[in-house]
Amino acid sequence: MYSAAAASPPRRDFISVTLSPEEAVGVGGYNNSKAWRRRSCWRKWKQLSRLQRSIILFLFAFLAVCGVVSFTSMGEPWKSLTNKSSDEQRTEPEIPALKLVNPAVLPAPQKADANAGDYPELSPQQPKMPHIRRSPSNLQIKPPRRDVRLKTRHATSKIVEELVQADKEEKTEKSVISWRGAVIEPDQSTEPPSSKIKESEKPSSLEAEGQKEPVPINERQMAVIEAFRHAWKGYKDFAWGHDELKPLSKSYSEWFGLGLTLIDALDTMWILGLKEEFEEARIWVANDLVFDKNVDVNLFESTIRILGGLLSTYHLSGDSLFLEKAKDIGNRLMPAFKTPSKIPYSDVNIGRGTAHPPRWTSDSTVAEVTSIQLEFRELSRLTGDEKFQKAVDEVMKHVHTLSGKNDGLVPMFINTNSGQFTHLGVYTLGARADSYYEYLLKQWIQGGKKENELLEDYMRAIEGVKKHLLQRSQPKKLTFVGELAHGHFSAKMDHLVCFLPGTLALGAHNGLTADHMKLAEALIETCYQMYEQVETGLSPEIVHFNLHAQKGHKDVEIKPADRHNLLRPETVESLFYMYRFTGDKKYQDWGWEILQNFNKYTRVPTGGYTSINNVQNPSNPEPRDKMESFFLGETLKYMFLLFSDDVDLINLDKFVFNTEAHPLPIWVPA
């Protein structure tokens, strides 16, 4: 049974609340208005501790400073890049005609014509002076593990009148980096290198500072260029690819059949700026110069002319073609050293790989076996193959220990079997001994002045010359170098001996005793008089000096068998050294006289120059119909360098000339 209260329905209570939008916000409601967001962030910021707020403010300030610095540093490079792009569009780099694997040490030769401004500028390059090198540049070889850079110049025909601004230097440098700059990093000792030459490093645009005005080609140099072109015309027309020109008969003669004149003249063309002629000759070397032939060559002559010429041209042009050819001929000459004594045979068959002495003797001449060192040492340095340098160094070490010398003077012959001097008691600085003395000094210079045995032998030999071979003539008291045969002095002097003044001057320049320069000055006067006192103004091959005054007689006497002239370079070579080291203009004037007399008595109208039989007959000098390769390789090259006032045109602190006038780099700077 239910009661009345329990049976009634349940009761529900409701509460109604009405809020306005403003009130809703005030109690923490959410909407997405900006005002609400600002109040929310500010509330959260106020909830942070003072330390937290300080850290956040510091980070914001740091980021702001970094942003300002970054913007400033990026602005200038971007502006410079924009300027460079527009500059490059206005100044396109010159494209070489030859593809060079190695960049060139010297700039490519510019085409020569009557306008001196069209020749490459000739670059001063004083030691320890950081500036860009103008043509021709020189190798800069620095101590081990240091970056080496070669400064180059932009090939242009305009003479710079003042230092260019930094941005212009940068443009100029950029336009030539691709093919004109080169560096060779040598081994810093005279031991054979163990690895191949390192690749060239491109020059930095920062090295453009200190650019100097170029030295223009002068009228006398232009005359040398004209003479070279005339000689080259005869060779190209009548003897192309053969050893020597016979200008009168318009034909040629062969010695080795290896294009001796062309190879001898390669670096001369580069230095003279004869671009077209050089490129024609390069094509012949690339396509027609083949050493794999059954022919005997003389070790000495093929080394100084072919190997030396190829190495020099490689260094000047940077073209690896010439280095490859140099390695080929170098390897083919190595059988000459397979003798019981390690003194090389005189002749090599470069096709068969055999060697032998001359038919009439087992002797080699001392000059020939001791005047191949510069070339083979450099070949080792470039290739990393030590066999070349090892072979020639053994020769020098052996000769250093030999008996039979006379106060440093050496006999003329050495036996390839016994390794001993022969024909003892005869001493000369002429044929068969001359370049032995020259290469003692030049090897010492090439190797960085470290090989004391070479220097000792050279200094002892010069003292021997002073003691035994120096005399004075009458009436002008000319100092000359005679010969000694079994204690008997002969007042005979070969024109070949006129290398000596230049060698003495080079030694004095490299720190040797000052009296060497005094002797050089006296001897170059004598060599000039060997021209001046002759009717044609050209020296004979051999002269005899009067030791006693005789009425009506000059200092110089000439025998009928000795009165020929072969267009030899030795006097001009020494004139070049003397002018380079003293600046005395008389040496240039003497050289100019010699060039004029060559043109007067030896020039052949149809092309080429000829040696002559009689320097005493101006009306009929009796031409011999032969132009030796050294006339282009040495005589005209030294003429051109003699007439230059640019001491950095083949800088003698960077290069040393071999005995055929082919410049090779000095391994370590003085």
Secondary structure, DSSP 8 states (H G I E B T S, - for coil): ---TTTTS------------HHHHHHTT-----HHHHHHHHHHHHHHS-HHHHHHHHHHHHHHHHHHHHHHHHHHHHHHHHHHHHHHHHHS-----SS--SS--SS-------S-GGGS--B----TT------SS------STTS----------SS---S---HHHHHHHHHHHHHHH-------SSSS--SS---------GGGGTT----B---HHHHHHHHHHHHHHHHHHHH-TTSSEEETTTTEEE-SSSS-HHHHHHHHHHHHHT-HHHHHHHHHHHHHH----SS-EEEHHHHIIIIIHHHHHHHHHH--HHHHHHHHHHHHHHGGGG-STTS---SEEETTTTEEE--TT-SEEEHHHHTSSHHHHHHHHHHH--THHHHHHHHHHHHHHH-S--BTTB--SEEETTT--EESTTEE-SSTTTHHHHHHHHHHHHHTTS--HHHHHHHHHHHHHIIIIIEEE-TTT--EEE-EEETTEEE-EEEGGGGGHHHHHHHHHHTT--THHHHHHHHHHHHHHHHHHTSTTS---SEEEE-SS--TT--SEE--GGG--B----HHHHHHHHHHHHH--HHHHHHHHHHHHHHHHHTB-TTS-B--BS-TT-SS---B-S-B-HHIIIIIHHHHHHHT---TTTT-TTTEEE-TTS-EEE-SS--
